[in-house]
Structure formats: structure tokens, C-alpha cells
């Protein structure tokens, strides 16, 4: 079965979404490191030791991306627990 045809609530579909989120952040972090390493090396070779101003904005964006990625992944466990508790509450109320 192709991953695109999985039911959206299946464990494999959820795992695929989680991995996609993590990989997106890891690729963002890798590009950040490589670009800034290249800029640092270019600065050393040309004698310009001043870092680009945009690095702080990009660093903040990367930090926010990481925060949202890993908080949302932690939130999935909370969501599952709340759903289980609500189902149990509804079963008790039905009796």
C-alpha cells in the first residue's frame, strides 16, 4: 500500500507526518550551518570578520522552527491521552 493511500489516522500515516516534520527541521538546520560556515570561511579569506546581520533573524527563525516542530510532536501524545480520557468519560456518562 502506498503511503499516500493510508488512512490519515493510521499509525503509519502519523509516523510518516512526524518523520517529515523532523526531517524538515534537520534540513533547515543543516542549510543554516553550511551557509554560515561558508560565509565564515569567505570572511576569513577576504579579511572581513564581520558576520552578516541577517544571521540573527535566520537563527531566530530556525529556533522557532525547532520549537514548533518538537512541541507539536510532544503535543500529539497529549492529544491522544485527552481523546482516550474523553472516550472513557463518554462511556461512563452513557451508563
Residue frames as qw, qx, qy, qz and C-alpha x, y, z in Angstrom:
[[0.000, 0.889, 0.458, 0.000, 0.00, 0.00, 0.00],
 [0.388, 0.501, -0.023, 0.773, 1.37, 3.40, -0.96],
 [0.274, -0.278, -0.501, 0.773, 1.87, 5.89, 1.86],
 [0.178, -0.013, -0.123, -0.976, -0.37, 8.41, 0.09],
 [0.578, -0.252, -0.561, -0.537, -3.30, 5.99, 0.32],
 [0.333, -0.135, -0.806, 0.470, -3.06, 5.39, 4.06],
 [0.312, -0.802, -0.484, -0.158, -5.96, 6.35, 6.27],
 [0.129, 0.745, -0.217, 0.617, -4.99, 9.70, 7.86],
 [0.581, -0.648, 0.288, -0.399, -5.42, 8.32, 11.39],
 [0.969, 0.020, -0.213, 0.127, -3.34, 5.16, 10.84],
 [0.641, -0.676, 0.175, 0.319, -0.18, 4.82, 12.89],
 [0.679, 0.084, 0.369, 0.629, 1.96, 4.62, 9.75],
 [0.216, 0.777, 0.297, 0.511, 0.46, 7.84, 8.35],
 [0.394, -0.918, -0.014, -0.047, 1.01, 9.62, 11.68],
 [0.740, -0.413, 0.270, 0.457, 4.59, 8.31, 11.88],
 [0.567, 0.409, 0.361, 0.617, 5.21, 9.50, 8.31],
 [0.011, -0.916, -0.171, -0.363, 3.98, 13.01, 9.18],
 [0.593, -0.782, 0.109, 0.155, 6.17, 13.08, 12.31],
 [0.742, -0.120, 0.337, 0.567, 9.27, 12.00, 10.36],
 [0.387, 0.665, 0.322, 0.551, 8.51, 14.61, 7.67],
 [0.246, -0.955, -0.055, -0.160, 8.37, 17.34, 10.35],
 [0.696, -0.592, 0.248, 0.321, 11.65, 16.22, 11.91],
 [0.690, 0.159, 0.386, 0.592, 13.44, 15.95, 8.57],
 [0.199, 0.859, 0.250, 0.399, 12.21, 19.41, 7.58],
 [0.391, -0.913, 0.117, 0.007, 13.78, 20.87, 10.70],
 [0.763, -0.346, 0.362, 0.409, 17.02, 18.89, 10.31],
 [0.586, 0.468, 0.355, 0.558, 17.39, 20.04, 6.69],
 [0.026, -0.955, -0.105, -0.276, 16.75, 23.66, 7.76],
 [0.587, -0.760, 0.231, 0.158, 19.42, 23.34, 10.47],
 [0.777, -0.032, 0.389, 0.494, 21.91, 21.74, 8.06],
 [0.413, 0.707, 0.268, 0.508, 21.44, 24.50, 5.47],
 [0.274, -0.955, 0.014, -0.113, 21.84, 27.12, 8.24],
 [0.701, -0.553, 0.324, 0.312, 25.13, 25.58, 9.39],
 [0.715, 0.195, 0.413, 0.529, 26.52, 25.08, 5.88],
 [0.261, 0.842, 0.220, 0.418, 25.65, 28.56, 4.63],
 [0.326, -0.934, 0.115, -0.087, 27.03, 30.26, 7.71],
 [0.776, -0.350, 0.353, 0.388, 30.15, 28.11, 7.69],
 [0.608, 0.459, 0.351, 0.544, 30.68, 29.14, 4.07],
 [0.024, 0.938, 0.097, 0.331, 30.17, 32.80, 4.97],
 [0.603, -0.757, 0.207, 0.144, 32.60, 32.46, 7.87],
 [0.769, -0.063, 0.385, 0.506, 35.26, 30.88, 5.64],
 [0.415, 0.694, 0.286, 0.514, 34.72, 33.56, 2.97],
 [0.242, -0.958, 0.001, -0.151, 35.07, 36.22, 5.66],
 [0.716, -0.546, 0.300, 0.315, 38.32, 34.69, 6.86],
 [0.703, 0.210, 0.400, 0.550, 39.72, 34.51, 3.35],
 [0.256, 0.754, 0.252, 0.550, 38.79, 38.11, 2.49],
 [0.321, 0.092, -0.400, 0.854, 39.69, 39.59, 5.86],
 [0.423, -0.396, -0.084, -0.811, 36.10, 40.61, 6.65],
 [0.225, -0.039, -0.904, 0.361, 35.40, 39.19, 10.08],
 [0.384, 0.077, 0.302, -0.869, 32.07, 40.90, 10.48],
 [0.226, 0.258, 0.939, 0.022, 29.11, 38.48, 10.37],
 [0.132, -0.352, -0.526, -0.763, 26.07, 39.22, 8.26],
 [0.321, -0.124, 0.352, -0.870, 23.24, 40.97, 10.05],
 [0.739, -0.048, -0.309, -0.596, 20.60, 38.55, 8.74],
 [0.458, 0.121, -0.864, 0.170, 22.17, 35.64, 10.65],
 [0.128, 0.012, 0.680, -0.722, 20.35, 36.65, 13.83],
 [0.639, 0.164, 0.024, -0.751, 16.98, 36.71, 12.10],
 [0.708, 0.209, -0.626, -0.252, 17.66, 33.37, 10.48],
 [0.249, 0.131, -0.858, 0.429, 18.87, 31.92, 13.80],
 [0.387, 0.068, 0.478, -0.786, 15.67, 33.11, 15.46],
 [0.731, 0.220, -0.248, -0.597, 13.61, 31.60, 12.63],
 [0.565, 0.208, -0.798, 0.022, 15.48, 28.29, 12.99],
 [0.003, -0.062, 0.782, -0.620, 14.91, 28.29, 16.76],
 [0.570, 0.143, 0.237, -0.773, 11.20, 28.96, 16.28],
 [0.713, 0.245, -0.531, -0.387, 11.00, 26.22, 13.63],
 [0.388, 0.152, -0.870, 0.263, 12.62, 23.77, 16.07],
 [0.229, 0.010, 0.613, -0.756, 10.37, 24.83, 18.91],
 [0.685, 0.189, 0.004, -0.704, 7.20, 24.43, 16.87],
 [0.638, 0.251, -0.697, -0.211, 8.38, 21.12, 15.41],
 [0.361, 0.070, -0.869, 0.330, 9.21, 19.41, 18.68],
 [0.309, 0.063, 0.514, -0.798, 6.42, 20.97, 20.74],
 [0.709, 0.172, -0.192, -0.657, 3.88, 19.83, 18.14],
 [0.608, 0.162, -0.775, -0.048, 5.35, 16.32, 18.25],
 [0.087, 0.010, -0.799, 0.595, 5.06, 16.27, 22.04],
 [0.456, 0.087, 0.199, -0.863, 1.53, 17.63, 21.78],
 [0.627, 0.064, -0.626, -0.459, 0.41, 14.57, 19.83],
 [0.378, -0.077, -0.871, 0.304, 0.80, 12.41, 22.95],
 [0.148, 0.168, 0.477, -0.850, -1.25, 14.92, 24.94],
 [0.541, 0.139, -0.261, -0.787, -3.94, 14.90, 22.26],
 [0.569, 0.002, -0.804, -0.176, -4.10, 11.08, 22.27],
 [0.201, -0.134, -0.794, 0.559, -4.39, 10.99, 26.07],
 [0.308, 0.178, 0.236, -0.904, -7.17, 13.60, 26.03],
 [0.601, 0.082, -0.508, -0.611, -9.07, 11.60, 23.39],
 [0.471, -0.072, -0.871, 0.117, -8.80, 8.41, 25.48],
 [0.029, -0.178, -0.631, 0.755, -9.99, 10.26, 28.59],
 [0.438, 0.153, -0.045, -0.885, -12.92, 11.79, 26.70],
 [0.595, 0.008, -0.711, -0.375, -13.95, 8.37, 25.34],
 [0.343, -0.147, -0.843, 0.387, -13.84, 6.94, 28.86],
 [0.153, 0.187, 0.383, -0.891, -15.88, 9.87, 30.20],
 [0.540, 0.106, -0.324, -0.770, -18.47, 9.42, 27.45],
 [0.541, -0.060, -0.833, -0.095, -18.71, 5.68, 28.20],
 [0.168, -0.186, -0.738, 0.626, -19.25, 6.41, 31.91],
 [0.293, 0.200, 0.151, -0.923, -21.88, 9.05, 31.17],
 [0.518, 0.042, -0.606, -0.602, -23.72, 6.71, 28.81],
 [0.339, -0.124, -0.917, 0.171, -24.32, 4.12, 31.57]]
